[in-house]
């Protein structure tokens, strides 16, 4: 059986993904400055010309690499904004997704590299900030959705809570990589789950203070311990990417 020929668009996309895969490994290992265009192209099995046929610069490739990771995780959060899912299940799954963000060390090193580069390079900072704002907005939308499902308006700005989510995640992960004996992966996930659980339980307890509804019933159960927390519930893997080691 003959192999199906790739369309020009498919071939270009394949080249792009291979370049991004090679860049992910090289930048995590060597840093953006030390990873040359030739290194990235060679790592993907291409020439310098193939690189510039897909990206105008290393900076543009780097932003696209970060965007790919961002979009994969946001798909998981967006999937939780589902009115057919019980509030308990949304709570449990969100805790799992959040606690395992940046579990891939290569991607986390890339995000850390991007933060450091943005602190020094105003042009790159503008590109990264646009992506960060997009990320923060999507997390804030999920927080608003959860409060709406719980039946209680947020007492703290969802944007501020989203910034807290992102900052704590990055700080805990950096501690885990730089001081692995002090911040083990298990401790890191426990800290992150504690934070997200606190936010979500606050939303549900606020609902209990208002008029009776389904959310109040769930909250009362949680308060008495009859709803399993994200720590004890066997929610199962959210997705292959969420449980990637």
N, C-alpha and C positions, 0 to 999 in steps of 0.2 A: 504494500500500500504506500503510495507516495505521500510525503508530508505536505500539509497545507501551507502554501506560501503566505507569509505575513504581508498584510497591507503596509503601505508606507507609514501610515499612522501607527499601526501596531509595532512596526520595527523601531520607529522613533521612540515610542513609549518604553519599549524594552531596553533600548540604549540608555534612556534617561534613568530608568530604575537601576540599571547596573552601575551607572556612574554614581548614583546616590548611595547604593549599597557599599561601593568601594570607599566613597568619601566618609560615610558613617564610621567605618573602621579606622581609616587613616587619621581623621581629625580627632577622634577619641584618643588615639594612641599618641599622636605627635603634635596636635594642635593645628589650627588653621594655617598659621604662617609657615610652619615646617612642612605641611602637606602641599606639595606643588601640583600644578595642573597636570604635569606629566605623570606624577605619581598616581594621581587619581585615575587618569585615563588608562594607565598601564594596569592598575589594579582591577579595572573593569574589563580589560582585554581590548582596549581601543587605543587610538592615537590622540594626540593633542587636538587634531582637527575635529574629531568626534566630540570632544569636550565643547569646543566653541560653536559647534553646530547645535548644541542643546542649551548652553548657558553662556551668558555674556561675560561672566566673571566668577571667581571663587565665592565672592560674597553672595551673588544671586543663587548659586548652587547651595550655599549654606542655608540661606533662608528657606529654600525649597525643601531641604532636608528636614529642617525643624517643622515646617508646615506639614510634611507627611506624617511625622510623629504626632503632632497636635491633632490632625484630623482623625487619626486612628483612635485616639483616646476620646475625642469629642463624640464620635459615633456611639461609644459606649454610654456616655452621659445622656446623649440625645435619646437613645433607646429607652431610657428610664422614664422619659416624659410620656408615659403611656397610661391613659385613663383606665385601661383594662387591668393594669397591675394593682394588686392590693398595696396599701401604703406600707405595710410591714415589709413586703418584698422589695419595694423601691428603696426603703431605708437600708435593708441588709445588702442589697446589691451595690448601692451607692457607696456604702462603707468599704466594701471589698474593692471596688474600682479605685476609689480615692487612695486607699492605703497602699495600693500597688502601682500607683503612678511612678514613672521613672524607675521601675524595677529593672529595666534594661540598662545596664551600666554604660554601654556605649552611647545610648541616646542621652542619658543624664550628663555624661561628660561633654557632649556636644552642646547641650543647653547651658552648662556652666561656662564653656568656652565662649558661647554667644554673649552671655552676661558680661564677661570680662572684656570682650572686644567692644561691646556697646558702651562700656564705661570710658573707653579711650577714643572711639571713632564715632563722631557725631553723625556721619552719613549712614553708617551701619545701624546706629542707635535708632534712627528714624524708621528703618525697615523692621527692625526687631520689635520696636514698640507697637507698630501697627499689628503685628502678629500677637503680641502679648495682650493688647486691648481686645482683640477678637477672642482670644482664649478666655480672658477674664469675663467678657460679656456673656459667653456661652455658659460658663459656670454660674454666673449670677442669675441667668435665666432659669437654670435648673433649681437653684435655691428658691427663687420666687415660685416656681411651679410646686415644689415640695410644700412650701408654706400655704399655697392656695389649696392643695389637696388636704393638708392638715386642718384647714379652716381657720388659720390665724395669720394676720399680716406680720411681716418681719419687723422686729423692734430695732434691728440694726440694718443699715443699708446692705442689700445683697451684694452690691459692688464691693463694699468694704470686706464682707465675709469672703467673697471670692478671692480678693487680694490676700486675705489671711490664709485661705486654703493653699494658694500657690506658694506663698512665702514659706509657710511651715513645711510643705512638702520638699521644697528645694533645700531648706536648711537641714532638715532631718536626713535627707539623702546625702548631703555633703558631709555631715557628721559621720554617717555610716561608712562612707568611702575613705575618709581621712583618719577616722579613729574607729576601726572595725571592732576592736576589743571592747570599746565603751558603748558603741551604738550598733548592736547586732541587727540583722534583718528582722528578727522576731520583735525586738524592742522597738525598732522603727515603725513596723506595721501597727504595733499596739498603740504607740503614741498618736499616729495618724488616725486610727480608728476611734480613739478616745475623743479626738477633736471633732470629727465629723458626727459622731454619736451625740456629743453634747449639743451641737447646733440643731440636729434633727429632733432630739428629745425636747429641747426648749420650744420648738415650733409646736410639738404635739401637746406639751403641757399648757402652752398658751391657749390652745383650742379647748382644753378642759376647763379653762376659766370662763369660757363663753357659753353660748347656748348649746344644748345637747345636739349632737349629730353623730354620724358614724365615726368621725375622727376622734371625737371625745371618748367613745367607747373603746377604741383602740388604745388611746392614751391612758385611760384608766387601767386597762389591762397591763400596759407597759409599766405603770407606776407600781402595780402590785406584783410585778414579776411574772405574769402569765404570758407575756409576749417575749419570746427569746430575743436577746440582743444580737447585734451583728457579730459579737465575739463568740456566742454560743450556738447560733443558728447554723444549720448545715445548708447554706444557701447554694452551694455548688459553684462551679466556675462560671463567671459572667461571660467570658469568651476566652479563646485561646490566647489572645494577646494579653488579657488582664491577668492571666496566671502564668505568664512567661517568666522564667527565672533568668 
